[in-house]
Amino acid sequence: MKRTTACLGAFRRRVLEKAHKDICASTGLNFEWEPVKRGNAVVAVRFVFGGKKRSLLQKEKAATTQTKQTAASNRLFRAAVECAEAKGRVCAEQSNKPKVCEVCRRLEMVKI
């Protein structure tokens, strides 16, 4: 009896969960699975397909992308401010990364 339970656990872990993760990550197909039991025994697996989860995942991905973009913009702005302050707000040469110098010029943080 224990061997059967162990086999079901291994099947769930090695096959069902791994396939679910791979399929959802690499395709637009999203689904959930649930065991169908008769008493204590699992006799089948039910797959539930739906579009609601996909839209939720897309919203989460968009929010993550927005967060990353905001963080990158903040880092760039901080680097531009530090550079401008280090040069006393007078920049005769653009000795920093091009994006940092572009932010300085665009926001008129330094005199050229």
C-alpha positions as CSV (number, residue, x, y, z in Angstrom):
1,M,0.0,0.0,0.0
2,K,2.8,2.4,0.8
3,R,4.6,1.7,-2.4
4,T,1.5,2.7,-4.4
5,T,1.2,5.9,-2.4
6,A,4.9,6.7,-3.0
7,C,4.4,6.0,-6.8
8,L,1.5,8.4,-6.9
9,G,3.5,11.1,-5.1
10,A,6.4,10.6,-7.5
11,F,4.1,10.7,-10.5
12,R,2.6,14.0,-9.2
13,R,6.0,15.5,-8.5
14,R,8.0,14.2,-11.5
15,V,5.3,14.2,-14.2
16,L,2.3,16.4,-13.5
17,E,3.8,19.3,-11.7
18,K,6.9,19.4,-14.0
19,A,4.8,19.2,-17.2
20,H,2.4,21.9,-15.8
21,K,5.3,24.3,-15.1
22,D,7.0,23.7,-18.5
23,I,3.8,24.1,-20.5
24,C,2.6,27.2,-18.7
25,A,6.1,28.8,-19.0
26,S,6.7,28.1,-22.7
27,T,3.2,28.4,-24.2
28,G,0.1,30.5,-23.9
29,L,-1.8,27.4,-22.7
30,N,-2.7,27.6,-19.0
31,F,-4.4,24.8,-17.1
32,E,-4.9,23.4,-13.7
33,W,-5.1,19.8,-12.7
34,E,-6.8,18.1,-9.8
35,P,-6.9,14.5,-8.7
36,V,-10.3,12.6,-9.0
37,K,-10.6,10.3,-6.0
38,R,-12.9,7.4,-5.3
39,G,-12.6,6.9,-1.6
40,N,-8.9,7.5,-0.7
41,A,-7.7,6.2,-4.1
42,V,-6.9,8.5,-7.0
43,V,-8.6,7.1,-10.1
44,A,-8.1,9.9,-12.6
45,V,-6.7,13.3,-13.2
46,R,-9.0,16.2,-14.3
47,F,-7.5,19.0,-16.3
48,V,-9.2,22.4,-16.2
49,F,-8.5,24.9,-18.9
50,G,-9.4,28.5,-18.6
51,G,-8.6,32.0,-19.9
52,K,-9.0,33.9,-16.6
53,K,-5.7,32.6,-15.2
54,R,-3.9,33.6,-18.4
55,S,-5.1,37.2,-18.1
56,L,-4.0,37.3,-14.4
57,L,-0.6,36.0,-15.4
58,Q,-0.3,38.6,-18.1
59,K,-1.2,41.3,-15.6
60,E,1.4,40.0,-13.2
61,K,4.0,39.9,-15.9
62,A,3.2,43.5,-17.0
63,A,3.4,44.7,-13.4
64,T,6.8,43.0,-13.0
65,T,8.1,44.6,-16.2
66,Q,6.8,48.0,-15.0
67,T,8.6,47.6,-11.7
68,K,11.8,46.6,-13.4
69,Q,11.6,49.6,-15.7
70,T,10.9,52.0,-12.9
71,A,13.9,50.6,-10.9
72,A,16.2,51.0,-13.9
73,S,15.0,54.6,-14.5
74,N,15.5,55.4,-10.8
75,R,19.1,54.0,-10.9
76,L,19.8,56.0,-14.0
77,F,18.5,59.2,-12.5
78,R,20.5,58.7,-9.3
79,A,23.7,58.1,-11.3
80,A,23.0,61.3,-13.2
81,V,22.5,63.4,-10.1
82,E,25.6,61.9,-8.4
83,C,27.7,62.7,-11.6
84,A,26.3,66.3,-11.8
85,E,27.1,66.9,-8.1
86,A,30.5,65.4,-8.3
87,K,31.4,67.8,-11.2
88,G,29.9,70.8,-9.4
89,R,27.1,71.0,-12.0
90,V,29.6,72.0,-14.7
91,C,30.3,69.4,-17.3
92,A,32.8,70.2,-19.9
93,E,33.4,66.6,-20.9
94,Q,31.0,63.7,-21.0
95,S,33.0,61.2,-19.1
96,N,30.2,59.1,-17.9
97,K,28.0,56.5,-19.6
98,P,26.1,58.0,-22.6
99,K,22.7,57.3,-21.0
100,V,23.7,59.1,-17.8
101,C,25.0,62.2,-19.7
102,E,21.8,62.2,-21.8
103,V,19.7,62.3,-18.6
104,C,21.8,65.2,-17.3
105,R,21.4,67.2,-20.5
106,R,17.7,66.5,-20.8
107,L,17.0,67.5,-17.2
108,E,19.4,70.4,-17.5
109,M,21.3,69.4,-14.3
110,V,24.6,70.7,-15.5
111,K,26.0,73.6,-17.5
112,I,27.8,72.6,-20.6
